[in-house]
Amino acid sequence: MKKIDLHLHTVPTFSDAHFEFSLDKLNEYVTVTELDAIAITNHDVFDLAQFQEIQKALDCIVFPGIEIYVDNGHILLISENENLEDFQFKANKVSEKIKKAGDNINVEELIQIFGNLNDYLIIPHYQKKPSISKDTFEQLRAFIDAGEVDSPKKFVRMAKDENEITPVLFSDVRIKDSLRKFPPRQTYIDCGELTISAIKHSLSDRSKVALSKSDGNKLFQIFDDGQQLSTGLNIVLGARSSGKTVTLNRINEECNNVKYIPQFSLVQRDDSNYEKEFNEGVARKKSNFVDKHLAPFKAVLDDVSTVDLVTNHRKVDEYLETLMKQAEEVSKRDAFSKVTLFNESQFEIREEKGLTDLIISVRLLIENIEYRDVIDKHVNVEDLKALACELIESLWEKILSTKKKNAVNEAVRDVKSKLKLRSSSTQVKDVDLYKVMIEHKKVLKFKLIAKQLQTEKIIHEENIQGFKVVCKQRAFNGAGEVRNVSGKRVAFTSAYKEYSSPYKYLLELKNNEALTPSEFYKYFACIEYEILNKDGFKVSGGERSEFRLLQEIKDAQNYDYLLIDEPESSFDNIFLKGEVNQILKELSQTMPIVVVTHNSTVGASIKADYVVYTSKEIENGEIVYRRYSGHPSVKELSTVDGIKMDNFKVTIDSLEAGEIAYTERKSGYESIKN
């Protein structure tokens, strides 16, 4: 197995924070990490002179390469170690096209510059940002040799999936003098001769690529000193102040996208505030459901927000008043008021939303691919096309008619205005009585819907690891609750006085300039969550902490690593052995998990994949910290430099306080068993 890192930066460009390249540091990196081959892949540039200097200084194989911004994603293009002048010439063409942040080239330009891409090693950012788009991937699929990922979790997941491309994990490091810790992101490849063609051949078989030299993808290197961890479940043992938490903190600092649950972080503190914070935290995580539940009401509210009943009433009053006044003046009408257009009503203009929606629906039936067989079974596609054409023609006719009506209305308004100037008779005010009645009905329906929304009831239930999450809707009990939902320091007292009358309440909200209209829908009903235990009762303080732990662990699926520091400090053994151990074992199938523990319920019952023992030792009068590690089944754990320690003694001392204490407890249990 050869160890390679084909993603290194030695030249700062506009895509990087500035750094000073150090050849000595690169030499140190290659030596310490025992690399067999590297590739120099700077952003959109290749420096031949520097490359040749690096090549002469290093004992390992060095490949020329370039990291290119292609269609908003990054691609590593690596060449054989020959024809360097030609590679420099081609790389310069890339540099000419990509001169500032935001510039990129497309696939056609990439092929135009480099020719046959099969002559190169092509590795795009795959499950790593900025990744190439699906379209770019499809265009390059025939040339892609592997996909770069940014964590062991993603590497293992892709390695297990036969439908995925071969994964690789590289450092992507900037080689500078200030670099103190080397990233442990390299890949082992089963390859005889290290040439681009040989590497391409090996990458075509995912079984020839691994995270570790001898343990395949079961282990990976976590620190630059060679310390390894399992890609599954790891437990960290050790006495107090021996470096367990320090180890977790270092993993948290040096790795990206880590979920870290520190010791005591989930324990209940101030009882009065904790429950409130807990419920608010649950509500935040479930906010997507709340938005979906309130979405229909929001649509109704947005529609009613445009209704102005006061203006409508005024227009109707003006219409009736002028109509009656004109009737009284009928005998006094002058020549101008007798003109037909003097009191002519305008054409009503209606939106053709129904017809437009119908056309869209027919188009969906015509263009749908997923359910094509079902649609064709019941409806002939040619009939659908004919229907679509006829509907579109109807829409055109209605659009033309609307344009004509608008033109006539404009002319009528102009004539009426001029006649009014010349006449002393009363002119009847215009009013759209149909619109007034529709808007009145809208407000009545809005009031009904808002009242139903304020009726207390359970709207959702969800079972999670023995707990039940219950979501309820109810009316707000005061202006303070509305303010809490808004998240703003705004007074709702005056608005809340009209809370029992939804439309008046809406008008008060609209009068408050500090509020955002798009958020009004949240202020009509209180949506709250309650957590119940398995017996159906409200959870206690300890049960709240248990629920939070399970939620935190479940949330870890969105991360690349999960670290937990001494969960036994906050929870009882039965809970740990049951729910926690089960969910950790399931999660460890897809990501690395590291648990620090002193507890046999976690340490032994969980059946970890790998053990790390931290030790504080006195050597020549000085304190030395060491990490011993290995599989749980081995007789001896060892440090990275080969120092051994008895695994049985480590385990029995850490989890049972020594063999004597374990034997005494066992005898005590036996004596009270029956």
C-alpha positions as CSV (number, residue, x, y, z in Angstrom):
1,M,0.0,0.0,0.0
2,K,1.3,3.4,-1.0
3,K,0.4,6.6,0.9
4,I,-0.4,9.6,-1.3
5,D,-1.6,13.2,-0.9
6,L,-2.5,14.7,-4.3
7,H,-3.9,18.0,-3.1
8,L,-1.2,20.5,-1.8
9,H,-0.9,24.2,-2.2
10,T,2.4,26.0,-2.5
11,V,1.5,29.2,-4.4
12,P,-1.0,31.7,-2.8
13,T,-3.6,33.0,-5.3
14,F,-6.7,35.2,-5.0
15,S,-8.5,32.1,-3.9
16,D,-6.3,31.7,-0.8
17,A,-5.5,33.7,2.3
18,H,-1.9,34.9,1.7
19,F,0.9,32.6,2.9
20,E,4.6,32.2,2.4
21,F,5.6,28.8,1.0
22,S,8.2,26.9,2.9
23,L,10.2,24.1,1.2
24,D,11.6,22.9,4.5
25,K,8.1,22.6,5.9
26,L,7.0,20.6,2.8
27,N,10.0,18.3,3.3
28,E,9.1,17.8,7.0
29,Y,5.4,17.1,6.1
30,V,6.4,14.4,3.6
31,T,8.9,12.8,6.0
32,V,6.6,12.9,9.1
33,T,3.6,11.5,7.3
34,E,5.7,9.0,5.3
35,L,4.2,9.9,2.0
36,D,5.2,8.0,-1.1
37,A,3.7,10.6,-3.6
38,I,2.3,14.1,-3.6
39,A,0.8,16.4,-6.2
40,I,1.2,20.2,-6.3
41,T,-2.2,21.5,-7.1
42,N,-2.5,25.3,-6.8
43,H,-5.6,27.2,-7.7
44,D,-5.7,27.9,-11.4
45,V,-2.0,28.2,-11.7
46,F,1.2,26.1,-12.2
47,D,4.6,27.4,-11.3
48,L,7.1,25.2,-13.3
49,A,10.3,26.7,-11.6
50,Q,8.9,26.1,-8.1
51,F,7.8,22.6,-9.1
52,Q,11.2,21.7,-10.3
53,E,12.8,23.0,-7.1
54,I,10.3,20.9,-5.0
55,Q,11.0,17.9,-7.2
56,K,14.8,18.1,-6.6
57,A,14.4,18.6,-2.8
58,L,12.0,15.7,-2.0
59,D,12.7,12.0,-1.9
60,C,9.1,11.1,-2.8
61,I,7.4,11.2,-6.2
62,V,6.0,14.7,-7.1
63,F,3.3,15.1,-9.7
64,P,2.5,18.3,-11.5
65,G,-1.2,19.4,-11.1
66,I,-3.6,22.3,-11.0
67,E,-6.9,22.9,-9.1
68,I,-9.3,24.4,-11.6
69,Y,-12.5,26.3,-11.0
70,V,-14.9,24.6,-13.4
71,D,-18.5,25.7,-13.5
72,N,-18.4,26.9,-9.8
73,G,-16.8,23.7,-8.6
74,H,-13.2,22.6,-8.0
75,I,-11.4,19.9,-10.0
76,L,-8.0,18.5,-9.5
77,L,-6.2,17.8,-12.8
78,I,-2.9,15.9,-12.3
79,S,-0.4,15.0,-15.0
80,E,2.4,12.5,-15.5
81,N,5.8,13.7,-14.5
82,E,6.9,14.5,-18.1
83,N,6.3,17.2,-20.8
84,L,6.3,19.8,-18.1
85,E,6.7,22.7,-20.5
86,D,3.6,21.6,-22.3
87,F,1.7,21.3,-19.0
88,Q,2.9,24.8,-18.0
89,F,1.7,26.2,-21.4
90,K,-1.8,24.7,-20.9
91,A,-2.0,25.8,-17.2
92,N,-1.1,29.3,-18.4
93,K,-4.3,29.3,-20.6
94,V,-6.3,28.5,-17.4
95,S,-4.6,31.4,-15.6
96,E,-5.5,33.7,-18.5
97,K,-9.2,32.9,-18.2
98,I,-9.4,32.8,-14.3
99,K,-7.9,36.1,-13.0
100,K,-10.2,37.1,-10.1
101,A,-12.7,35.7,-7.6
102,G,-15.8,34.4,-9.4
103,D,-14.1,33.6,-12.7
104,N,-14.3,30.0,-13.9
105,I,-14.2,27.9,-17.1
106,N,-16.7,25.4,-18.4
107,V,-16.1,21.8,-19.5
108,E,-15.8,22.7,-23.1
109,E,-13.0,25.1,-22.4
110,L,-11.3,22.6,-20.1
111,I,-11.2,20.0,-22.9
112,Q,-10.2,22.7,-25.4
113,I,-7.2,23.5,-23.3
114,F,-6.0,20.1,-22.1
115,G,-7.3,17.9,-25.0
116,N,-7.9,14.3,-24.1
117,L,-8.7,14.3,-20.3
118,N,-8.0,10.6,-20.1
119,D,-4.3,11.5,-20.2
120,Y,-4.7,13.1,-16.8
121,L,-5.9,12.1,-13.3
122,I,-9.2,13.9,-12.9
123,I,-10.5,14.2,-9.3
124,P,-13.4,16.7,-8.6
125,H,-14.5,18.0,-5.3
126,Y,-17.4,15.5,-4.8
127,Q,-18.6,15.5,-1.2
128,K,-16.5,18.5,-0.4
129,K,-17.1,22.2,-1.0
130,P,-17.1,23.7,-3.5
131,S,-18.3,20.5,-5.2
132,I,-19.0,20.3,-8.9
133,S,-22.6,20.4,-10.1
134,K,-24.6,17.4,-11.2
135,D,-24.5,18.6,-14.9
136,T,-20.7,19.1,-14.8
137,F,-20.3,15.7,-13.3
138,E,-22.3,14.1,-16.1
139,Q,-20.3,15.9,-18.7
140,L,-17.0,14.7,-17.1
141,R,-18.2,11.3,-16.0
142,A,-16.1,9.4,-18.6
143,F,-12.9,11.1,-17.5
144,I,-13.4,11.1,-13.7
145,D,-11.1,8.8,-11.7
146,A,-12.2,9.5,-8.2
147,G,-14.1,12.0,-6.0
148,E,-12.5,14.0,-3.2
149,V,-14.2,14.0,0.2
150,D,-13.5,16.0,3.3
151,S,-14.0,13.4,6.1
152,P,-13.6,9.7,6.9
153,K,-17.3,9.4,7.3
154,K,-18.0,10.4,3.7
155,F,-15.0,8.2,2.5
156,V,-16.4,5.1,4.2
157,R,-20.0,5.8,3.0
158,M,-18.9,6.1,-0.6
159,A,-16.5,3.1,-0.3
160,K,-19.5,1.0,0.7
161,D,-21.8,2.2,-2.1
162,E,-21.1,0.4,-5.4
163,N,-23.1,3.1,-7.2
164,E,-20.6,5.8,-6.1
165,I,-17.3,6.7,-7.6
166,T,-14.1,5.8,-5.7
167,P,-13.4,8.2,-2.8
168,V,-10.1,9.8,-1.9
169,L,-9.2,11.9,1.1
170,F,-6.4,14.5,0.8
171,S,-5.0,17.3,3.0
172,D,-5.7,20.4,0.8
173,V,-3.1,22.1,3.0
174,R,-1.2,25.3,2.4
175,I,2.5,24.6,3.0
176,K,3.8,27.5,5.1
177,D,6.4,27.9,7.8
178,S,3.8,28.6,10.5
179,L,2.2,25.2,9.9
180,R,2.6,23.4,13.3
181,K,0.3,20.4,13.0
182,F,0.0,18.4,9.8
183,P,-3.5,17.3,8.7
184,P,-4.0,13.5,8.9
185,R,-5.9,13.4,5.6
186,Q,-4.1,11.1,3.2
187,T,-5.1,8.0,1.2
188,Y,-3.6,4.6,0.9
189,I,-3.7,3.0,-2.5
190,D,-2.7,-0.5,-3.6
191,C,-0.5,0.4,-6.5
192,G,2.9,-1.0,-7.6
193,E,4.5,1.6,-9.7
194,L,3.5,5.2,-8.8
195,T,2.6,6.7,-12.2
196,I,-0.6,8.5,-13.2
197,S,-1.6,5.5,-15.4
198,A,-1.0,3.0,-12.5
199,I,-2.9,5.2,-10.0
200,K,-5.8,5.6,-12.5
201,H,-5.9,1.8,-12.8
202,S,-6.0,1.3,-9.0
203,L,-8.7,4.0,-8.5
204,S,-10.9,2.1,-10.9
205,D,-11.2,-0.6,-8.2
206,R,-12.6,0.8,-4.9
207,S,-11.2,-2.2,-2.9
208,K,-7.6,-0.9,-3.7
209,V,-8.2,2.4,-1.8
210,A,-8.2,2.7,2.0
211,L,-7.9,5.0,5.0
212,S,-5.2,2.9,6.7
213,K,-2.3,0.8,5.6
214,S,-3.3,-2.5,7.2
215,D,-6.9,-2.2,8.5
216,G,-8.5,-0.9,5.3
217,N,-11.4,1.5,6.1
218,K,-11.9,0.3,9.6
219,L,-9.2,2.7,11.0
220,F,-8.1,6.2,10.0
221,Q,-5.4,8.5,11.2
222,I,-6.7,11.3,13.5
223,F,-3.5,13.1,14.6
224,D,-0.3,13.9,12.8
225,D,1.7,11.8,15.4
226,G,0.1,8.7,13.8
227,Q,-2.7,8.1,16.3
228,Q,-5.5,6.1,14.7
229,L,-9.2,5.8,15.5
230,S,-11.9,3.5,14.2
231,T,-14.4,4.7,11.6
232,G,-17.0,3.3,14.0
233,L,-17.3,3.4,17.8
234,N,-14.3,4.4,19.9
235,I,-14.1,4.6,23.7
236,V,-11.5,6.6,25.6
237,L,-10.5,5.4,29.0
238,G,-8.1,6.7,31.6
239,A,-7.7,8.1,35.1
240,R,-8.6,11.7,36.1
241,S,-6.4,14.4,34.5
242,S,-4.8,11.8,32.2
243,G,-5.7,13.7,29.0
244,K,-9.1,12.2,28.0
245,T,-10.9,15.5,27.6
246,V,-7.7,17.1,26.1
247,T,-7.9,14.3,23.4
248,L,-11.5,15.2,22.6
249,N,-10.8,18.9,22.5
250,R,-7.9,18.3,20.1
251,I,-10.2,16.3,17.8
252,N,-12.8,19.0,18.0
253,E,-10.2,21.7,17.1
254,E,-8.4,19.9,14.3
255,C,-11.3,18.3,12.5
256,N,-14.2,20.0,10.7
257,N,-17.9,19.5,11.1
258,V,-17.7,18.0,14.6
259,K,-20.7,17.4,17.0
260,Y,-19.2,17.7,20.5
261,I,-21.3,17.0,23.7
262,P,-19.2,18.2,26.6
263,Q,-19.5,16.7,30.1
264,F,-22.4,18.0,32.1
265,S,-23.6,20.2,29.2
266,L,-27.1,18.6,29.2
267,V,-27.6,18.5,33.0
268,Q,-30.5,20.6,34.4
269,R,-29.5,23.8,36.1
270,D,-31.9,26.6,37.1
271,D,-35.3,24.8,37.2
272,S,-37.3,27.9,36.5
273,N,-35.5,28.8,33.3
274,Y,-34.5,25.4,32.1
275,E,-38.0,24.2,31.2
276,K,-38.6,27.3,29.2
277,E,-35.3,27.0,27.3
278,F,-35.9,23.3,26.8
279,N,-39.4,23.9,25.2
280,E,-38.1,26.8,23.1
281,G,-35.2,24.6,21.9
282,V,-37.7,21.8,20.9
283,A,-39.9,24.4,19.1
284,R,-36.9,25.7,17.1
285,K,-36.0,22.3,15.9
286,K,-39.6,21.6,14.9
287,S,-40.1,25.0,13.3
288,N,-40.4,23.5,9.8
289,F,-43.5,21.6,10.9
290,V,-45.0,24.8,12.4
291,D,-44.5,26.7,9.2
292,K,-46.1,24.0,7.2
293,H,-49.1,23.8,9.6
294,L,-49.6,27.6,9.4
295,A,-48.9,27.9,5.6
296,P,-52.6,27.7,4.6
297,F,-53.6,30.3,7.2
298,K,-50.7,32.5,5.9
299,A,-52.1,32.4,2.4
300,V,-55.6,33.5,3.7
301,L,-54.0,36.2,5.9
302,D,-51.9,37.6,3.0
303,D,-55.1,37.8,0.9
304,V,-57.2,39.5,3.6
305,S,-54.4,41.9,4.4
306,T,-55.2,43.8,1.1
307,V,-58.8,44.2,2.1
308,D,-59.8,47.6,3.5
309,L,-63.4,47.4,4.8
310,V,-63.4,51.1,5.9
311,T,-62.6,52.2,2.3
312,N,-65.2,49.8,0.9
313,H,-67.9,51.1,3.2
314,R,-67.0,54.7,2.3
315,K,-67.2,53.9,-1.4
316,V,-70.6,52.3,-1.0
317,D,-71.9,55.2,1.1
318,E,-70.6,57.7,-1.6
319,Y,-72.3,55.6,-4.3
320,L,-75.7,55.5,-2.5
321,E,-75.4,59.2,-1.5
322,T,-74.7,60.4,-5.1
323,L,-77.2,58.0,-6.6
324,M,-80.0,59.4,-4.4
325,K,-78.9,63.0,-4.9
326,Q,-78.9,62.5,-8.7
327,A,-82.5,61.2,-8.4
328,E,-83.5,64.3,-6.5
329,E,-81.9,66.5,-9.3
330,V,-83.4,64.6,-12.2
331,S,-85.6,67.6,-13.3
332,K,-82.6,70.0,-13.1
333,R,-80.2,68.0,-15.3
334,D,-78.3,70.1,-17.9
335,A,-77.2,69.1,-21.3
336,F,-73.9,67.7,-20.2
337,S,-75.4,65.5,-17.4
338,K,-77.9,64.1,-20.0
339,V,-75.0,62.6,-22.0
340,T,-75.1,58.8,-21.7
341,L,-71.4,58.6,-20.6
342,F,-72.0,61.0,-17.8
343,N,-72.9,58.2,-15.4
344,E,-71.6,55.3,-17.4
345,S,-70.2,52.4,-15.4
346,Q,-66.8,50.9,-16.3
347,F,-66.1,47.3,-17.4
348,E,-65.1,45.0,-14.5
349,I,-61.6,43.6,-15.0
350,R,-61.1,40.1,-13.6
351,E,-57.8,38.2,-13.3
352,E,-57.8,35.0,-15.3
353,K,-56.1,33.0,-12.5
354,G,-58.4,30.0,-12.8
355,L,-57.7,29.6,-16.6
356,T,-54.0,30.2,-16.1
357,D,-53.8,27.5,-13.4
358,L,-55.8,25.1,-15.6
359,I,-53.3,25.5,-18.4
360,I,-50.4,24.9,-16.0
361,S,-52.1,21.7,-14.7
362,V,-52.6,20.4,-18.3
363,R,-48.9,21.2,-19.1
364,L,-47.9,19.2,-16.0
365,L,-49.9,16.2,-17.3
366,I,-48.3,16.5,-20.7
367,E,-44.7,17.0,-19.5
368,N,-44.7,14.6,-16.5
369,I,-42.2,11.7,-17.0
370,E,-42.3,9.9,-13.6
371,Y,-46.0,8.9,-13.9
372,R,-46.2,8.8,-17.7
373,D,-47.5,5.2,-17.9
374,V,-50.4,6.0,-15.5
375,I,-51.4,9.2,-17.3
376,D,-51.3,7.6,-20.7
377,K,-53.4,4.7,-19.4
378,H,-56.3,7.1,-18.8
379,V,-55.8,10.1,-21.0
380,N,-54.5,10.4,-24.5
381,V,-51.5,12.8,-24.7
382,E,-52.7,14.2,-28.1
383,D,-56.1,15.0,-26.5
384,L,-54.2,16.8,-23.7
385,K,-52.2,18.8,-26.2
386,A,-55.4,19.8,-28.0
387,L,-57.0,20.8,-24.7
388,A,-53.9,22.9,-23.8
389,C,-54.0,24.6,-27.2
390,E,-57.7,25.4,-26.9
391,L,-57.2,26.7,-23.3
392,I,-54.3,28.9,-24.4
393,E,-56.4,30.3,-27.3
394,S,-59.2,31.1,-24.8
395,L,-56.6,32.8,-22.6
396,W,-55.4,34.9,-25.6
397,E,-59.0,35.9,-26.3
398,K,-59.6,36.9,-22.7
399,I,-56.3,38.9,-22.6
400,L,-57.4,40.7,-25.8
401,S,-60.8,41.4,-24.3
402,T,-59.2,42.7,-21.1
403,K,-57.0,45.1,-23.2
404,K,-60.0,46.4,-25.0
405,K,-62.0,46.9,-21.8
406,N,-59.0,48.8,-20.3
407,A,-58.9,51.0,-23.3
408,V,-62.7,51.7,-23.1
409,N,-62.5,52.3,-19.4
410,E,-59.7,54.8,-19.9
411,A,-61.8,56.6,-22.5
412,V,-64.9,56.6,-20.3
413,R,-63.0,58.0,-17.3
414,D,-61.6,60.8,-19.5
415,V,-65.0,61.7,-21.0
416,K,-66.7,61.6,-17.6
417,S,-64.1,63.8,-16.1
418,K,-64.5,66.4,-18.8
419,L,-68.3,66.3,-18.6
420,K,-68.1,66.7,-14.8
421,L,-66.1,69.9,-15.2
422,R,-68.8,71.4,-17.4
423,S,-71.9,70.2,-15.4
424,S,-73.3,71.3,-12.1
425,S,-75.3,68.0,-11.7
426,T,-74.2,65.3,-9.3
427,Q,-72.3,62.5,-10.9
428,V,-72.8,59.0,-9.4
429,K,-69.5,57.7,-7.8
430,D,-68.1,54.4,-9.2
431,V,-68.0,51.4,-7.0
432,D,-67.4,47.7,-7.7
433,L,-70.2,46.1,-5.6
434,Y,-69.2,42.6,-6.6
435,K,-65.6,43.2,-5.3
436,V,-67.0,44.8,-2.1
437,M,-69.2,41.8,-1.4
438,I,-66.4,39.3,-2.1
439,E,-64.0,41.1,0.2
440,H,-66.7,41.2,2.9
441,K,-67.1,37.5,2.6
442,K,-63.3,37.0,2.7
443,V,-63.2,38.9,6.0
444,L,-66.0,36.8,7.5
445,K,-64.2,33.6,6.4
446,F,-60.9,34.9,7.8
447,K,-62.5,35.5,11.2
448,L,-63.9,31.9,11.2
449,I,-60.5,30.4,10.2
450,A,-58.6,32.5,12.8
451,K,-61.0,31.4,15.5
452,Q,-60.6,27.8,14.6
453,L,-56.8,28.2,14.7
454,Q,-57.1,29.5,18.2
455,T,-59.0,26.5,19.4
456,E,-56.9,24.4,21.6
457,K,-56.1,21.0,20.2
458,I,-53.2,18.6,19.4
459,I,-52.0,19.0,15.9
460,H,-49.1,16.6,15.8
461,E,-47.6,13.7,17.8
462,E,-44.2,12.0,17.3
463,N,-42.5,9.2,19.3
464,I,-38.8,9.5,19.8
465,Q,-36.8,6.9,21.7
466,G,-39.5,6.2,24.4
467,F,-40.6,9.9,24.6
468,K,-43.7,11.5,22.9
469,V,-43.4,15.0,21.4
470,V,-46.8,16.6,21.4
471,C,-47.5,19.7,19.4
472,K,-50.5,21.9,20.4
473,Q,-52.2,25.0,19.1
474,R,-54.0,27.4,21.3
475,A,-54.9,31.1,21.7
476,F,-52.3,33.4,23.1
477,N,-52.8,34.2,26.8
478,G,-51.4,37.7,26.7
479,A,-49.4,40.3,24.8
480,G,-46.2,39.0,26.4
481,E,-46.6,35.6,24.7
482,V,-47.1,37.3,21.3
483,R,-44.0,39.4,21.9
484,N,-41.9,36.3,22.7
485,V,-43.0,34.7,19.4
486,S,-42.1,37.8,17.5
487,G,-38.6,37.8,18.9
488,K,-38.7,41.7,18.9
489,R,-38.8,44.3,21.6
490,V,-42.2,45.6,20.5
491,A,-45.2,46.4,22.5
492,F,-48.3,44.3,21.6
493,T,-50.5,45.5,24.4
494,S,-52.7,47.8,22.2
495,A,-53.0,45.2,19.4
496,Y,-53.8,42.4,21.8
497,K,-56.9,44.3,23.1
498,E,-58.5,43.4,19.7
499,Y,-57.2,39.8,19.8
500,S,-60.8,38.4,20.1
501,S,-61.7,40.1,16.9
502,P,-59.2,38.7,14.3
503,Y,-59.8,41.4,11.5
504,K,-59.5,44.3,14.0
505,Y,-56.4,42.6,15.4
506,L,-54.9,42.4,12.0
507,L,-55.5,46.1,11.4
508,E,-53.7,46.9,14.7
509,L,-50.7,44.8,13.6
510,K,-50.6,46.6,10.3
511,N,-50.6,49.9,12.1
512,N,-47.4,48.9,14.0
513,E,-44.6,49.9,11.6
514,A,-42.0,47.9,13.7
515,L,-43.6,44.6,12.6
516,T,-43.0,42.8,9.4
517,P,-46.2,41.9,7.5
518,S,-44.8,38.5,6.3
519,E,-44.6,37.5,10.0
520,F,-48.2,38.4,10.9
521,Y,-49.4,34.8,10.6
522,K,-47.3,33.8,13.6
523,Y,-49.2,36.2,15.9
524,F,-52.7,34.7,15.7
525,A,-52.1,31.3,17.5
526,C,-49.6,29.9,20.0
527,I,-47.9,26.7,18.8
528,E,-46.2,24.9,21.6
529,Y,-44.5,21.6,22.3
530,E,-44.7,19.3,25.2
531,I,-42.6,16.3,25.9
532,L,-44.2,13.3,27.6
533,N,-42.5,10.2,29.1
534,K,-43.5,6.6,28.2
535,D,-46.3,6.8,30.8
536,G,-47.8,9.8,29.2
537,F,-46.9,12.3,31.9
538,K,-44.9,15.5,31.5
539,V,-41.2,14.8,31.7
540,S,-39.2,15.5,34.8
541,G,-36.0,17.5,34.9
542,G,-33.8,14.3,34.5
543,E,-36.0,13.0,31.7
544,R,-35.7,16.4,29.9
545,S,-31.9,15.9,30.0
546,E,-32.3,12.3,28.7
547,F,-34.4,13.6,25.8
548,R,-31.9,16.3,25.0
549,L,-29.1,13.8,24.9
550,L,-31.0,11.5,22.5
551,Q,-31.8,14.5,20.3
552,E,-28.2,15.7,20.3
553,I,-27.0,12.3,19.3
554,K,-29.7,12.0,16.6
555,D,-28.7,15.5,15.4
556,A,-25.1,14.1,14.9
557,Q,-26.2,12.5,11.7
558,N,-25.6,15.9,10.1
559,Y,-22.0,16.0,11.2
560,D,-18.8,14.1,10.3
561,Y,-17.7,13.2,13.9
562,L,-19.5,12.7,17.2
563,L,-17.7,13.3,20.5
564,I,-19.3,12.6,23.9
565,D,-17.5,13.3,27.2
566,E,-18.6,11.1,30.1
567,P,-22.3,10.7,29.5
568,E,-22.5,8.7,32.8
569,S,-22.0,11.9,34.7
570,S,-25.5,13.0,33.9
571,F,-27.6,9.8,33.4
572,D,-28.4,6.5,35.0
573,N,-27.1,3.2,33.9
574,I,-30.4,1.7,32.6
575,F,-30.9,4.6,30.3
576,L,-27.3,4.5,29.1
577,K,-27.4,0.7,28.4
578,G,-30.8,0.9,26.7
579,E,-31.5,3.9,24.6
580,V,-28.0,5.5,24.4
581,N,-26.0,2.4,23.6
582,Q,-28.5,1.4,21.0
583,I,-28.5,4.7,19.1
584,L,-24.7,5.0,19.4
585,K,-24.2,1.5,17.9
586,E,-26.5,2.3,15.0
587,L,-24.9,5.7,14.4
588,S,-21.4,4.2,14.5
589,Q,-22.2,2.2,11.3
590,T,-22.1,5.5,9.4
591,M,-19.6,7.8,11.2
592,P,-16.7,7.9,13.7
593,I,-17.9,8.3,17.3
594,V,-15.6,8.9,20.3
595,V,-16.9,8.4,23.8
596,V,-14.9,9.2,27.0
597,T,-16.1,7.0,29.9
598,H,-15.3,5.5,33.3
599,N,-18.5,3.5,33.3
600,S,-18.7,-0.2,32.5
601,T,-22.3,0.3,31.2
602,V,-20.9,2.5,28.4
603,G,-17.3,1.2,28.2
604,A,-18.0,-2.6,28.2
605,S,-21.6,-3.1,27.3
606,I,-21.5,-0.9,24.2
607,K,-19.0,-3.3,22.5
608,A,-16.7,-0.6,21.0
609,D,-14.7,-1.1,17.9
610,Y,-11.5,0.6,19.2
611,V,-10.1,1.5,22.6
612,V,-7.9,4.5,23.5
613,Y,-6.3,4.7,27.0
614,T,-4.8,8.0,28.1
615,S,-2.1,7.8,30.7
616,K,-0.2,10.3,32.8
617,E,3.2,8.8,33.7
618,I,6.3,9.9,35.5
619,E,9.5,9.4,33.5
620,N,12.9,10.7,34.8
621,G,11.1,13.0,37.2
622,E,8.9,14.5,34.5
623,I,5.2,14.1,33.6
624,V,4.7,12.4,30.3
625,Y,1.2,11.9,28.7
626,R,0.7,8.9,26.4
627,R,-2.1,7.3,24.4
628,Y,-2.3,3.5,24.2
629,S,-4.8,2.1,21.7
630,G,-6.0,-1.0,19.9
631,H,-8.9,-3.2,19.3
632,P,-10.9,-4.3,22.4
633,S,-9.9,-8.0,21.7
634,V,-6.1,-7.5,21.7
635,K,-4.0,-8.6,24.7
636,E,-2.0,-5.4,24.7
637,L,-2.6,-1.8,23.8
638,S,0.3,0.2,22.3
639,T,1.4,3.8,21.6
640,V,2.3,5.0,18.2
641,D,6.0,4.5,19.1
642,G,5.5,0.9,20.2
643,I,5.2,1.0,24.0
644,K,2.8,-1.7,25.3
645,M,0.3,-1.9,28.1
646,D,-1.9,-4.8,29.3
647,N,-5.4,-4.3,27.9
648,F,-7.1,-6.3,30.7
649,K,-5.6,-4.2,33.4
650,V,-6.5,-1.0,31.6
651,T,-10.1,-2.0,31.1
652,I,-10.6,-3.5,34.6
653,D,-9.0,-0.5,36.3
654,S,-10.8,2.1,34.3
655,L,-14.3,0.6,34.3
656,E,-14.4,-1.5,37.5
657,A,-11.8,0.3,39.8
658,G,-9.5,-2.7,39.7
659,E,-9.9,-6.5,39.7
660,I,-10.3,-6.7,43.5
661,A,-13.1,-4.2,43.6
662,Y,-14.8,-5.9,40.7
663,T,-14.6,-9.3,42.4
664,E,-15.9,-7.9,45.7
665,R,-18.9,-6.3,43.9
666,K,-19.6,-9.4,42.0
667,S,-19.6,-11.4,45.2
668,G,-21.9,-8.9,46.8
669,Y,-24.4,-9.1,43.9
670,E,-24.3,-12.9,44.2
671,S,-25.1,-12.8,47.9
672,I,-28.3,-10.7,47.4
673,K,-29.4,-12.3,44.1
674,N,-31.8,-14.7,45.7
